[in-house]
């Protein structure tokens, strides 16, 4: 991981979607940074504010909204379940831009592969730090395959290989093969004591394979190794969107095509869910399509407002977050910013009654954003 001046120079060379503060390129895809920041907002504290509002202002509407910021236990989908997938979709878009940029300077595939492997390894290690208890330095509590970053690393690495080997049509075909293959594997691998085709938290083929590979390191209900096919597919759906954005079509046509693409994925995923349930913890193929469709529709909306219609200022608070998404994710996983926020409002919490959670969460988020704003102004962008 590199920072500040060296990172800025690297990103300027390798990422066509990158430009430091005060030096915005005219062709910069501002909507992508804005959407990335919007996505991260709910991870770094936005969801706590929503839950706090439901507590302070109870009622059917606030309760229903707050439920959307909780993960579905097994079958089904809440908006909070799309956050991880949306980020992977955007990783795919960025991957398309990055590879296109490298090819414009006639860079061969070998350094691109090396960069992808290095990035995946770093993400894997950071994932163990963030959610795998690596810093406890104990094998008894280590969860090496239990992290959002692990899924992103696997999906990104596989998608990089596919993107380098195939053009858009081939990428679409490979994505379809991945999704259908995963479906077949889930239904046909025999699980001892359970049978074939069972999709329950304690009895499914993906969890069985994880247990075989991980042994005593297996932890939680998220599945990994068979789910690599789903992770890669989520990133590849974003790659296909990136290929569209890189095309010579007009912005209006690109936007309309993204809406059609997203709606098509959503409908196809819902139809598939008749036979294969939408299960985020298994990252089932139907989940990939439905969540990918929602992600594409959100990208199309941000692109329409920011890049087509030209309304950019409203997205600036999200852009500040999106420009340092990895840094803020790791920081909020390692540190409790409410403790810092309480330095300023701790004495007020007992006086505001049921609004205490809203105040504490909003103050913590403000602290985080101000730090990110300082990093934005000083061009301190943390990237891999």
ABEGO torsion letter per residue (X at the ends): XBBEAAAAAAAAAABAABBBBGABBAABBAAAAAAAAAAAAAAAGAAAAAAAAAAABBEAAAAAAAAAABBBABBEBBAAAAAAAAAAAAAAAAAAAAAAAAAAAGBBAAAAAAAAAAAAAAAAAAAAAAAAGAAAGBAAABBAABBAAAAAAAAAAAAAAAAAABBAAAAAAAAAAAAAAAAAAAAABBBBGAEBGBBBAABBAAAAAAAAAAEAABBEABBAAAAAAAAAAAAAAAAAAAAAAABABBAAAAAAAAAAAAAAAAAAAAAAAAABBBBAAAGBAAAAAAAAAAAAAAAAAAAAAAAAAGBAAAAAAAAAAAAAAAAAAAAAAABBAAAAAAAAAAAAAAAAEAAAAAAAAAAAAAAAAAAAAAAAAAGBBBBX
